[in-house]
Amino acid sequence: MSIFKKDAAGFRQSIEQMGYPRATVDAVWPEWWSAEAESSLAAQTELRFTVARRLGLRPTTLFEGDAPEFVWQHEAKFKGLTAYDDRERAAITSFGQAFTQTLLPGVAAPTQGPSLAGLTAEQLRATILAQASPVVDIESLCVLCWALGVPIVHLRVFPLPAKRMAAMAVRVGDRFAILVGRDASFPAPTAFHIAHEIAHIALGHLANTSAIVDTKILGQEHEDAEEAEADRFALTLLTGEPEPKIEMNQRARTGAQLAQAVIAATRPPGGLRIEAGTLCLCYGYQTGDWRTANAALRHVYLHEHAVWKVLNTFASKEIEWDALPTGGQAYVRAVLGAANLA
């Protein structure tokens, strides 16, 4: 006998009792549902299939059986220190896969030219810098990835109450997507996470898995060769060097001092072609003094940013909304937090 109640209100309560936040249930709940649909067996069935499809659950387990099953149970690599248990890992993987499968029909794939897989960090950096961009930053990474048919989206809803994921790279067939999880007040940390996921795709780390979920942050000890390789790729893409060396006359004592130094070092013309915030992170990476590095970001950017809005505003302009599957527009807009982008 199914644990899910037959009426819509009871079904919704059952989904929430699985641990899904209310905002996530709101996002996956079909916009066509109404009180009038309650008496329709066909509508009740379609409701369950829609919710299951968007959460990555096996639809039949919402009608029968003692517990729901995830479509993608053990098909992702989790990187970094994490307290996620098996059920939580399956929920994240399945949600990421389900959302990506809905999103990709609305993302134009390049008809000619290279794909991201197989390109080197040097090639990608050279491409960005050749397009009149003075540095590799979060905006230029978005332009590059979307042009290569790889969407970048910040998940404003998540299948778990606590979002400890930094970002994930998802593969659907020969297509890819980058889903960012961690909120940030300044662009540079998110730019690194995106560059790190780009590395996983370009280096072929997803060849035998459906997703890679990163919970680590820059500066944590590498847990395996893939993570070390992805960090080196990301740093090369962002700075031109796999292990950038920051030379200063004396060690910065305050965030303000470090910010002043990196701004001077990156000021055109003739400055380093590295985004100033990224250079602050490189200082933290090299010295281990993350307190000063993070404090410097406040002086580099002058005020805090809602970085997720940068990513999802760009995404909302790039998505071919009419190409999304039936009912997919409202679902994708909800995941993007579109109502709060204006």
Secondary structure as the mmCIF struct_conf table of DSSP 4:
data_model
#
loop_
_struct_conf.conf_type_id
_struct_conf.id
_struct_conf.beg_label_comp_id
_struct_conf.beg_label_asym_id
_struct_conf.beg_label_seq_id
_struct_conf.end_label_comp_id
_struct_conf.end_label_asym_id
_struct_conf.end_label_seq_id
BEND BEND1 ILE A 3 PHE A 4
BEND BEND2 LYS A 6 ASP A 7
HELX_RH_AL_P HELX_RH_AL_P1 ALA A 8 GLN A 17
TURN_TY1_P TURN_TY1_P1 MET A 18 GLY A 19
HELX_RH_AL_P HELX_RH_AL_P2 ARG A 22 VAL A 28
BEND BEND3 TRP A 29 TRP A 29
TURN_TY1_P TURN_TY1_P2 GLU A 31 TRP A 32
HELX_RH_3T_P HELX_RH_3T_P1 ALA A 35 SER A 39
HELX_RH_AL_P HELX_RH_AL_P3 LEU A 41 LEU A 55
TURN_TY1_P TURN_TY1_P3 GLY A 56 GLY A 56
STRN STRN1 LEU A 57 LEU A 57
HELX_RH_3T_P HELX_RH_3T_P2 PRO A 59 LEU A 62
TURN_TY1_P TURN_TY1_P4 PHE A 63 PHE A 63
BEND BEND4 GLU A 64 ALA A 67
STRN STRN2 PHE A 70 PHE A 70
BEND BEND5 VAL A 71 HIS A 74
STRN STRN3 ALA A 76 LYS A 79
BEND BEND6 GLY A 80 LEU A 81
HELX_RH_AL_P HELX_RH_AL_P4 ASP A 86 LEU A 103
HELX_RH_3T_P HELX_RH_3T_P3 LEU A 104 GLY A 106
BEND BEND7 VAL A 107 VAL A 107
HELX_LH_PP_P HELX_LH_PP_P1 ALA A 108 PRO A 110
BEND BEND8 THR A 111 GLY A 113
BEND BEND9 LEU A 116 LEU A 116
TURN_TY1_P TURN_TY1_P5 ALA A 117 GLY A 118
HELX_RH_AL_P HELX_RH_AL_P5 ALA A 121 ALA A 130
TURN_TY1_P TURN_TY1_P6 GLN A 131 ALA A 132
BEND BEND10 PRO A 134 VAL A 135
HELX_RH_AL_P HELX_RH_AL_P6 ILE A 138 ALA A 147
TURN_TY1_P TURN_TY1_P7 LEU A 148 GLY A 149
STRN STRN4 ILE A 152 HIS A 154
BEND BEND11 ARG A 156 VAL A 157
BEND BEND12 PRO A 159 ALA A 162
STRN STRN5 ALA A 167 VAL A 172
TURN_TY1_P TURN_TY1_P8 GLY A 173 ASP A 174
STRN STRN6 ARG A 175 VAL A 180
BEND BEND13 ARG A 182 ARG A 182
BEND BEND14 SER A 185 PHE A 186
HELX_RH_AL_P HELX_RH_AL_P7 PRO A 187 ALA A 202
TURN_TY1_P TURN_TY1_P9 LEU A 203 ASN A 208
BEND BEND15 SER A 210 SER A 210
STRN STRN7 ALA A 211 ASP A 214
TURN_TY1_P TURN_TY1_P10 LEU A 218 GLY A 219
BEND BEND16 GLN A 220 GLN A 220
HELX_LH_PP_P HELX_LH_PP_P2 GLU A 221 HIS A 222
BEND BEND17 ASP A 224 ASP A 224
HELX_RH_AL_P HELX_RH_AL_P8 ALA A 225 THR A 239
BEND BEND18 GLY A 240 GLY A 240
BEND BEND19 PRO A 242 GLU A 243
BEND BEND20 ASN A 249 GLN A 250
BEND BEND21 THR A 254 THR A 254
HELX_RH_AL_P HELX_RH_AL_P9 GLY A 255 THR A 266
HELX_LH_PP_P HELX_LH_PP_P3 ARG A 267 ARG A 267
BEND BEND22 PRO A 268 GLY A 271
BEND BEND23 ARG A 273 ILE A 274
HELX_RH_AL_P HELX_RH_AL_P10 ALA A 276 THR A 287
HELX_RH_AL_P HELX_RH_AL_P11 TRP A 290 TYR A 301
BEND BEND24 LEU A 302 HIS A 303
HELX_RH_AL_P HELX_RH_AL_P12 VAL A 307 GLU A 318
BEND BEND25 ILE A 319 ILE A 319
HELX_RH_3T_P HELX_RH_3T_P4 TRP A 321 ALA A 323
BEND BEND26 LEU A 324 LEU A 324
HELX_LH_PP_P HELX_LH_PP_P4 PRO A 325 PRO A 325
TURN_TY1_P TURN_TY1_P11 THR A 326 GLY A 327
HELX_RH_AL_P HELX_RH_AL_P13 GLY A 328 LEU A 336
TURN_TY1_P TURN_TY1_P12 GLY A 337 GLY A 337
HELX_RH_3T_P HELX_RH_3T_P5 ALA A 338 ASN A 340
TURN_TY1_P TURN_TY1_P13 LEU A 341 LEU A 341
#
